[in-house]
Amino acid sequence: MTPIRAAFVLLAEIAMTLTTFASPQNGLLKSEFIFETAPFPSCHASTIVQATKGDLLAAWFGGTRERDPDVHWTSPVSVANGIQSPTNRLPCWNPVLFQPTDGPLLLFYKVGPSPGGWWGMLKTSDDGGRTWSQPSRLPEGILGPIKNKPVQLSNGDILCPTSTEGSAGWRVHFERTSDLGKTWRATEPVNDGKVLSAIQPSILLHKNGQLQAVGRTKQGKIFEIWSKDNLGASWGPMTLTLLPNPNSGTDAVTLKNGSQLLVYNHNSTPKGRSPLTTSPSQQTAKSGAPLWCWRTNQVGNSLIPPSSRPAMAWSTSPTPGRGNESNTPC
């Protein structure tokens, strides 16, 4: 039995719980909802991380508490909230869990009345999420990773994909810390926010050392952008891929074998946030990584071994009009 810890970020607070996985089976190892019913109408912006001892932590925001009927899950415990004073409580937003190679587990989140007015917060844990430090507010103008995970570069820097949604439009930039969040540097926005409105990037690490970012736009397609210096300090032009994006969040991750996995809504309808699709890169497709779709408004977890399903490829191109659109059977 492998212990799995999960932290749940709720609309006004962050909570934690513990679970274990059952014995592996062929194909789908385990799939379950964290809850079937809950006192909040929806949940959003989930994140997951593997801590140093192998525990898994997951988080999202959705309300002040949540009900869990599965006997493998313990009751959530609040670890953060948006309380400013006895009479002023603001919502928490978009938690991001990240485990550096060395150092404590990091929990980034935002506090504020809206995406245009929130600020970045950070808590740390030295014991895999069982206890947490006091919250610290990030420096003025630094938000931390806005929705998707940072990456740790070969020099130890943590590079955070982030974005703003203010009066200048939807604009992407990148922030880095060399000392686990004590000091920060940020790039300028890498898009104009008007002609191409983009937020919530993910960073992919390619085997040749290149850095690529992909994410959400208002233009109906997923964007991509490549780092000029492969360090994330300077970036080339942002362009649109042929992959559909109905103005909804995406995520992407570089797997241990160096291939890439993209999670998005393969839907061209504005605000059509179903199905939820995972699609591997062409390299991943050759290795037989999973591709699956999930239509739900509940949070759950699934374990799928790499050989469980034949995969279909996705690709993007730095030149608009030269990518191959993902063909996802759902």
Secondary structure, DSSP 4 states (H G I P E B T S, - for coil): --EEEEEEE-SSEEEEEEEE-----SS--EEEES-S--SSS--EEEEEEE-TTS-EEEEEE-SS------TTSPPPEEEEE-EEETTEE--EEEEEEE--SSS-EEEEEEESSSTTT-EEEEEEESSTTSS-PPPEEPPTT----SSS--EE-TTSPEEEEEEEEETTEEEEEEEEESSTTSS-EEPPPSS-SSSS-EEEEEEEE-TTS-EEEEEEESSSEEEEEEBSSSSSSSB---EEEEEE--S---EEEE-TTS-EEEEEE---STT----EEEEEBHHHHHHT---EEE--SS-EEEE--TTSS----B---SSTT-S-------
